[in-house]
Amino acid sequence: MISNRDLVDRTKPILKDSYFQVFICLVLASALPQIISSVSPQNVLLNIVVVCLSGYLQLGIAVFCLDVYNKGEGDFKTIFSRFNGFKPIVFILILSIAIVLGFILLIIPGIILALMYSQVFFILADDPDIGVIEAFNLSEKMMRNNKWQLFMLNLEAFLYFFLGVFTLFIWWVWLLPRYSVAYAGFYEELKKEFKK
């Protein structure tokens, strides 16, 4: 498995002409559930819709980032290309329940479960016909011995995003695309390792 530094460095030539475009696509897709839930935060039905929408958007963002990583370009419409079937809703519900239960037990199990199942949306993006349990099992197998590396990549991203606050969030235009595409690269590298 290549290092996190190499993963992030690989995104530089991929994104050289499209930082702003990728940033706008990711921000719009990520902000959509918050915008909808802010209409009526106490409305239970609306919150259920937001959770469902989040599943589809997570999948769409995974597809978009894989396209950018593999092809050097991504289309905003790709984020909304998988709004069919119930699989993304089932994925987001199982993932959310597993992580919440892990955090209730103690913080560490929640982090371990989040890392263990972190690849499920990339797996679904790669293979739309995969079964739910199969995808979760595959993510768990792929992440064996790789959880620490992803944890360190997340920590590095968090620290840079925190420092980006002091640039009045301007640095985020560079950071968000690089780390989002680096996560897609992480998945692609995991896939290569897993097939060996």
N, C-alpha and C positions, 0 to 999 in steps of 0.2 A: 504494500500500500504506500502510495506517495505521501509526502509530508503535507501538512496543512499549508505551509508557506508556498509550496509548489502548486497546490490546488488553487489558492487565491491568485498566485502569479499567472497561472494559465488563463484566468479570466481577462487579463489586461488586453491581449490581442483580440480576444473574442468580442469585447465590449468597446473597442477603441473608438468607434463612430456612433455608438448607440447607448451610451450611459443614460442620457436624459430620457430617451424614449422608453428604455426598460424601466427606469425609475418611475416614470409617470404611470406606466401599465401596472406595476406592482403596487404603487400607492393607491391608485383608484380601486383595484381589486381588493386590497386589504382594508380600505376604508369603508367599502360598501356595507358590510354588516353593521359597523358602528353607526353609520348614517341612518340606516333603517331602524335600528334599536333605539336611537335617540328620539325618534318620533314619539314613542310612548314606552319608556323603559319599564313601566309596571305591567304592561300588557303581556300576559303569559303566552297567548297564541302568537303574538309577534315575536317573542323570544324564541319560540319553537321554530318559527320560520327562519329566524336568523341563524340558529344552530344548523338547520338543514342547508341553508344557503352557504354557510361556512364550509360544509363538507364539499360541496360542488366547487367552491372557489379554491379551496386547498388543492383539490385535484387539478383544477385549471391552472393554478400557479405552478404546480409540479410539471404539467405538460409544457407550459410556456418556458420555464427555466431549462428543461431538458432540450427543448428546441433551440434556445439561445446557445446552450453549451455545445450541442452536437452540430448545429447548422450555422451558428454565428448570427442568427436572426430569429426573432419571434414576433408573431402577430397578436395584437391585443385581442382579436376575436377568438384566438386559441383558448384564452382563459375561460370563455363561455361555451366552448365546443363540446364539453362533456356533461351538459345539463340534461342527462337522461338516465333513467333507471334509479334504483334506490341504494345502490352500492355505496356511493360517497356518504350518504346519510348514515348508513350502518357503520361505515368506517369511522366517521367522526364521533358517533355515539360510543362505540366500543373503546376507541382511543381516549376519549374524555373520561369515561367511567373508570378505565384502568388507571389513568394518571391521577384522578381525584382520589380514588381508593388508596393508591400508593402514597399520596401526600397526607391522607388522613392517618395512615399507619405511622408514618414518619416521613420526613422530607426526602431522605436518601432513596427509599424505595420508589417514590414518585419520580425522582430524577432518573433512576435506573430504568423504570418502565417507559418513560418518555423517550429515552435514548434507544431502548430496545425496539420500540415500535415506530421509530422516527422515519423509517423508509416506506411505510405502507402506502402513502399516496404516490410516491415515485414508482413503486411496484405496480400499482393500479394504473398509473399513467402509461407505463411500459406495456402492460398486458391487461386490457379492459375486461377480458374474459376470466381472469383469475378469481377463485373463490375467496370469500372474506377470511375464513379461518386459514386458508392456504397462504394468503398474503401476510397475515400476522405471523404465522409460523416462519415464513421465508424471511421476513424482516428480522425476527429474533435470531435466526441462524446467521444471516448476513452480518448482524451487529456483534456476534460473539467475537471477543478480542478487539473490537473496534469502538466500543463505547467511550473509552477514554479519549481517543482521538477526536471523536465528534464533540465530546464535552469540552475539550480544549478549543476546538474551532468555534463553538458557541460562546465560550468565555471570551475569546479574542474578539469576536464580533460585538459582544455586549460592551466590552471596554472601549472599543473604537466608537461605537454608537454613543456611549456616554460622553466621550471626549468631543464627539461631533456636536453636542449641545452647545459647547463653548464657541463653536463657529457659527452660531445662530442657525444650526441645522443644515447649513450649506454643504458640509462634508458628506451628509447623508445621501446626496445625489450621486456620489461616487461609491459610498459604502454599501447601500442597499442593493444595487445591481451586482456588485462584485461578490458579496457574501451569498446572495440568493442563487447566483449562478454557480458559485463554489459548492453549495450544498448539492446541486444537481451533479456537479463533477464528482463529489464525494460518493454519490450513489453509483455513478458510472464506474468509478474505480472499485467500489465494493463488488459490483456485478462481475467485473473482470476477475477479481480475486476469488470470488465464490465459484466461478466456472472452472478454475484451475484444478 
